[in-house]
Amino acid sequence: MSNHNPITATRRTMIGVLASVAIVAPRALFAQSNPTGNTTMTNDGYTFELSPDVTRTPVRYRNRYGIEVAADLYRPKAFDASAKHPAIVIGPPHGGVKEQGVGIYAQEMAKRGFVALGFDPSYNGESGGEPRHITSPEIFAEDFSAGVDYLGTLTVVDRERIGAIGMCGSGGFLLSQAAVDQRLRAVATTAMYDISRVMRNGWQDSSSDAERQKMLAALS
């Protein structure tokens, strides 16, 4: 009797790929967005050049709060549309948008055979939501699941092989969402920054109870 579990095997495979990209993508991020030490901008507003090995398609969908999420869908150029492929949702750093580092990560994953989705968080970039340029931890976390919703509608995506990457500030939001969204088969973070904990406890848990009470009073 075989003890092989296809879901466990899938998770291990995806985690292995995510780990390799977590190592490689930061190098690509620096090399492509800062080849001379200065941030460059392409004519279409991206901070990196589109690889000849992938295609990029702008897409729109709504999260469960009714906010329209703007995203880019990356796929390998040598793509078998009749097959089912693994997919990945990628969240940007806090304050980041899809034309920056998240796009580089998505592109690197597409080179490895994934259908990759990099999104603008609600209230930021080209995504909807008012007021602008704010971050709601709950809604940012939901944006990951909205990405899974969208990927699940694509006939080329294997719904049993969907994972996610959270960059910097989105890493903490991703871990929170992955704890309740069992459709996420594998997750990885890179340079994770737990914004909620820092706001609650201060940098490296340096805030005292008195300081926290003072902050709560100021917010009341």
KOLMI-136884 format. One record per residue (C-alpha): residue number from 0; residue in one letter; x, y, z negated. Coordinates in nm, 2 decimals, padded with zeros to 4 digits. Example, Ala and Ser with C-alpha at 12.3 -4.5 7.8 and 13.67 -1.06 7.14 Angstrom:
! KOLMI-136884
- 0 A 01.23 -00.45 -00.78 .
- 1 S 01.37 -00.11 -00.71 .
END
This chain:
! KOLMI-136884
- 0 M 00.00 00.00 00.00 .
- 1 S 00.14 00.34 00.10 .
- 2 N 00.17 00.62 -00.15 .
- 3 H 00.20 00.87 00.13 .
- 4 N -00.02 01.17 00.07 .
- 5 P -00.06 01.38 00.39 .
- 6 I -00.15 01.70 00.20 .
- 7 T 00.15 01.67 -00.02 .
- 8 A 00.37 01.61 00.28 .
- 9 T 00.22 01.91 00.45 .
- 10 R 00.29 02.13 00.15 .
- 11 R 00.65 02.01 00.13 .
- 12 T 00.71 02.07 00.50 .
- 13 M 00.55 02.42 00.48 .
- 14 I 00.74 02.51 00.16 .
- 15 G 01.07 02.40 00.33 .
- 16 V 01.00 02.63 00.62 .
- 17 L 00.89 02.92 00.40 .
- 18 A 01.21 02.88 00.20 .
- 19 S 01.43 02.89 00.51 .
- 20 V 01.24 03.20 00.63 .
- 21 A 01.28 03.37 00.29 .
- 22 I 01.65 03.34 00.35 .
- 23 V 01.67 03.42 00.72 .
- 24 A 01.40 03.69 00.75 .
- 25 P 01.57 03.95 00.52 .
- 26 R 01.87 03.94 00.74 .
- 27 A 01.66 03.99 01.05 .
- 28 L 01.47 04.26 00.87 .
- 29 F 01.80 04.45 00.81 .
- 30 A 01.95 04.38 01.15 .
- 31 Q 01.64 04.48 01.35 .
- 32 S 01.51 04.78 01.15 .
- 33 N 01.86 04.91 01.05 .
- 34 P 02.11 04.81 01.31 .
- 35 T 02.32 05.12 01.24 .
- 36 G 02.21 05.19 00.89 .
- 37 N 01.92 05.41 01.00 .
- 38 T 01.56 05.31 01.04 .
- 39 T 01.46 05.29 01.41 .
- 40 M 01.12 05.32 01.57 .
- 41 T 01.00 05.16 01.89 .
- 42 N 00.77 05.35 02.13 .
- 43 D 00.47 05.16 01.99 .
- 44 G 00.54 05.25 01.63 .
- 45 Y 00.71 04.93 01.52 .
- 46 T 01.04 04.93 01.33 .
- 47 F 01.16 04.63 01.52 .
- 48 E 01.17 04.49 01.88 .
- 49 L 00.92 04.22 01.98 .
- 50 S 01.10 03.90 02.04 .
- 51 P 01.07 03.76 02.40 .
- 52 D 00.98 03.43 02.24 .
- 53 V 00.65 03.54 02.08 .
- 54 T 00.33 03.72 02.16 .
- 55 R 00.16 03.98 01.94 .
- 56 T -00.21 04.06 01.95 .
- 57 P -00.39 04.32 01.74 .
- 58 V -00.70 04.18 01.56 .
- 59 R -00.97 04.31 01.32 .
- 60 Y -01.18 04.13 01.07 .
- 61 R -01.37 04.21 00.74 .
- 62 N -01.29 04.10 00.39 .
- 63 R -01.57 04.01 00.14 .
- 64 Y -01.60 04.37 00.03 .
- 65 G -01.69 04.47 00.38 .
- 66 I -01.37 04.65 00.45 .
- 67 E -01.22 04.61 00.80 .
- 68 V -00.87 04.47 00.79 .
- 69 A -00.63 04.55 01.07 .
- 70 A -00.37 04.29 01.15 .
- 71 D -00.13 04.16 01.41 .
- 72 L -00.14 03.79 01.52 .
- 73 Y 00.19 03.64 01.63 .
- 74 R 00.22 03.32 01.83 .
- 75 P 00.50 03.14 02.00 .
- 76 K 00.51 03.23 02.37 .
- 77 A 00.56 02.86 02.45 .
- 78 F 00.22 02.78 02.30 .
- 79 D 00.00 02.47 02.35 .
- 80 A -00.35 02.61 02.32 .
- 81 S -00.50 02.26 02.31 .
- 82 A -00.32 02.16 01.99 .
- 83 K -00.37 02.25 01.62 .
- 84 H -00.09 02.46 01.47 .
- 85 P 00.02 02.55 01.12 .
- 86 A -00.07 02.91 01.02 .
- 87 I 00.06 03.17 00.78 .
- 88 V -00.08 03.50 00.63 .
- 89 I 00.18 03.76 00.54 .
- 90 G 00.13 04.05 00.31 .
- 91 P 00.35 04.36 00.32 .
- 92 P 00.53 04.53 00.03 .
- 93 H 00.34 04.78 -00.18 .
- 94 G 00.30 05.08 00.05 .
- 95 G 00.41 04.89 00.35 .
- 96 V 00.23 04.83 00.68 .
- 97 K 00.22 04.56 00.95 .
- 98 E 00.46 04.76 01.18 .
- 99 Q 00.74 04.72 00.93 .
- 100 G 00.89 04.42 00.75 .
- 101 V 00.58 04.21 00.74 .
- 102 G 00.59 04.21 01.12 .
- 103 I 00.94 04.08 01.12 .
- 104 Y 00.85 03.80 00.88 .
- 105 A 00.55 03.71 01.10 .
- 106 Q 00.76 03.71 01.41 .
- 107 E 01.02 03.48 01.25 .
- 108 M 00.74 03.24 01.15 .
- 109 A 00.60 03.25 01.50 .
- 110 K 00.94 03.15 01.64 .
- 111 R 00.92 02.84 01.41 .
- 112 G 00.59 02.74 01.56 .
- 113 F 00.34 02.91 01.32 .
- 114 V 00.04 03.12 01.41 .
- 115 A 00.13 03.41 01.19 .
- 116 L -00.09 03.70 01.07 .
- 117 G 00.06 04.02 00.92 .
- 118 F -00.20 04.26 00.78 .
- 119 D -00.24 04.62 00.66 .
- 120 P -00.38 04.61 00.31 .
- 121 S -00.72 04.76 00.25 .
- 122 Y -00.71 05.15 00.22 .
- 123 N -00.37 05.16 00.40 .
- 124 G -00.24 05.16 00.75 .
- 125 E -00.50 05.10 01.01 .
- 126 S -00.73 04.91 00.77 .
- 127 G -01.04 05.07 00.65 .
- 128 G -01.14 05.17 00.30 .
- 129 E -01.18 05.50 00.11 .
- 130 P -01.01 05.69 -00.05 .
- 131 R -00.69 05.64 00.15 .
- 132 H -00.34 05.53 00.03 .
- 133 I -00.45 05.35 -00.29 .
- 134 T -00.40 04.99 -00.41 .
- 135 S -00.67 04.78 -00.57 .
- 136 P -00.51 04.46 -00.71 .
- 137 E -00.83 04.27 -00.67 .
- 138 I -00.90 04.38 -00.31 .
- 139 F -00.53 04.34 -00.21 .
- 140 A -00.54 03.98 -00.34 .
- 141 E -00.87 03.93 -00.15 .
- 142 D -00.71 04.05 00.17 .
- 143 F -00.50 03.73 00.17 .
- 144 S -00.81 03.52 00.16 .
- 145 A -00.97 03.73 00.43 .
- 146 G -00.67 03.64 00.64 .
- 147 V -00.73 03.27 00.57 .
- 148 D -01.10 03.32 00.67 .
- 149 Y -00.99 03.47 01.00 .
- 150 L -00.73 03.21 01.08 .
- 151 G -00.98 02.94 01.01 .
- 152 T -01.20 03.07 01.29 .
- 153 L -00.92 03.01 01.55 .
- 154 T -00.95 02.68 01.73 .
- 155 V -00.57 02.66 01.76 .
- 156 V -00.52 02.66 01.38 .
- 157 D -00.50 02.35 01.16 .
- 158 R -00.71 02.45 00.86 .
- 159 E -00.53 02.20 00.64 .
- 160 R -00.19 02.37 00.71 .
- 161 I -00.24 02.74 00.62 .
- 162 G 00.01 02.91 00.39 .
- 163 A 00.10 03.26 00.29 .
- 164 I 00.40 03.48 00.21 .
- 165 G 00.39 03.78 -00.02 .
- 166 M 00.66 04.04 00.02 .
- 167 C 00.76 04.25 -00.29 .
- 168 G 00.45 04.39 -00.45 .
- 169 S 00.21 04.17 -00.26 .
- 170 G 00.38 03.86 -00.40 .
- 171 G 00.21 03.90 -00.74 .
- 172 F -00.13 03.95 -00.57 .
- 173 L -00.07 03.64 -00.36 .
- 174 L 00.01 03.42 -00.66 .
- 175 S -00.31 03.54 -00.83 .
- 176 Q -00.52 03.46 -00.52 .
- 177 A -00.35 03.13 -00.45 .
- 178 A -00.45 03.01 -00.80 .
- 179 V -00.82 03.03 -00.69 .
- 180 D -00.81 02.98 -00.32 .
- 181 Q -00.73 02.62 -00.26 .
- 182 R -00.72 02.66 00.12 .
- 183 L -00.37 02.80 00.07 .
- 184 R -00.16 02.49 00.10 .
- 185 A 00.18 02.66 00.03 .
- 186 V 00.29 03.00 -00.08 .
- 187 A 00.62 03.18 -00.11 .
- 188 T 00.73 03.52 -00.23 .
- 189 T 01.03 03.73 -00.14 .
- 190 A 01.17 04.00 -00.38 .
- 191 M 00.85 03.97 -00.58 .
- 192 Y 00.75 04.26 -00.79 .
- 193 D 00.46 04.21 -01.04 .
- 194 I 00.30 04.55 -01.03 .
- 195 S 00.02 04.46 -01.27 .
- 196 R 00.26 04.34 -01.54 .
- 197 V 00.49 04.65 -01.50 .
- 198 M 00.19 04.88 -01.53 .
- 199 R 00.07 04.69 -01.83 .
- 200 N 00.39 04.63 -02.02 .
- 201 G 00.64 04.87 -01.86 .
- 202 W 00.96 04.79 -01.68 .
- 203 Q 01.11 04.46 -01.81 .
- 204 D 00.83 04.47 -02.08 .
- 205 S 00.98 04.78 -02.24 .
- 206 S 00.65 04.95 -02.34 .
- 207 S 00.55 04.93 -02.70 .
- 208 D 00.18 04.89 -02.82 .
- 209 A 00.18 05.26 -02.91 .
- 210 E 00.29 05.36 -02.56 .
- 211 R 00.03 05.14 -02.40 .
- 212 Q -00.25 05.29 -02.62 .
- 213 K -00.13 05.64 -02.53 .
- 214 M -00.15 05.55 -02.16 .
- 215 L -00.50 05.41 -02.20 .
- 216 A -00.61 05.72 -02.38 .
- 217 A -00.47 05.94 -02.10 .
- 218 L -00.66 05.73 -01.84 .
- 219 S -00.99 05.74 -02.04 .
END
